[in-house]
Amino acid sequence: MNTQRPVRGKVRNGKVTVLKTQTPPLKGMEENVRQILEYMGEDTEREGLLKTPARVARAFEYLTKGYVQDPKVILNQAKFTEEDYQEMVLVRDIDFYSLCEHHILPFFGRAHVAYIPKHHIVGLSKIPRLVEVFSRRLQVQERLTTQIANTLMEELDPLGVGVIIKAEHLCMRMRGVEKQNSVVTTSAMLGAFRSQQVTREEFITLVTGSQR
């Protein structure tokens, strides 16, 4: 069985450079988890914790799999030329789960992504895939929002892109201020969504009308 997979590339200015393949360093991560449990005062030899380091290592590998995925490749797999359609395309209520890079605690919610084609459209399933790639990395919500918008703008060259994300952060609920009902909203408006108030308002109306 092939155990090779891409190395998690270095992150610079929010961009990930994926390097060549190597064996996943899960054993090293398992040992680190074991040490953390011991620092907590736990007995890592007791039955309930024997397999915990391995489980945590595999879980983090899955939860951060976006580091080894290229969002540009995903979009270009289903990019089509379409000259006759220049109206808003909106994919709303995209569920996502991510990890806050400050405390490695989850934040989750829904993303609403829209664009107005100029020359190209993209397969609708690729927009949720794009959200998934960027959310499966250590993130802050603000950067997640702009990464989705900027990538669509760069790869499709549309007339405009709009992204709104609403999320709940466990770092605010479980620790610190412990505010149980707080929801964070971020947005990115590019092109026509920024310069044309009517377009921006249409997008916001379509998104807020979807909230339950």
Secondary structure by P-SEA (a helix, b strand, c coil): ccccccccccccccbbbbccccccaaaaaaaaaaaaaaaaccccccccccaaaaaaaaaaaaaaccccccaaaaaacbbbbbccccccccccccccccccccccbbbbbbbbbbbbbccccccaaaaaaaaaaaacccccaaaaaaaaaaaaaaaccccbbbbbbbbccccccccccccccbbbbbbcccccccccaaaaaaaaaaaaaacc
